[in-house]
Amino acid sequence: MRIYMQTRHSSEHPLRFFHLHLEPDLLGGWTLIRESGLQGARGQATKEYFEHREDAEQALVKQRDMRLKRGYRVVFREGELRDTD
């Protein structure tokens, strides 16, 4: 799963991006990669390890929702979240 988000462009604030990427590792766990920064410049990346996919998806959704509240909008989304019911 991959979600790419950006802020809206304005003359007062530079365009910023936030990229969430969820990928499996070779040991059966999952890694949530978060990248953020100014559009067109080198960003900062962090990785967070999870043993279960459901936990990683919850963390991804939490990060997405926090950024939506801060004015980011989803520009690109790839993949679907699994139904955890």
Helices and strands as residue ranges (DSSP letters): E 2-6, E 16-24, E 30-38, E 44-50, H 53-69, E 73-78
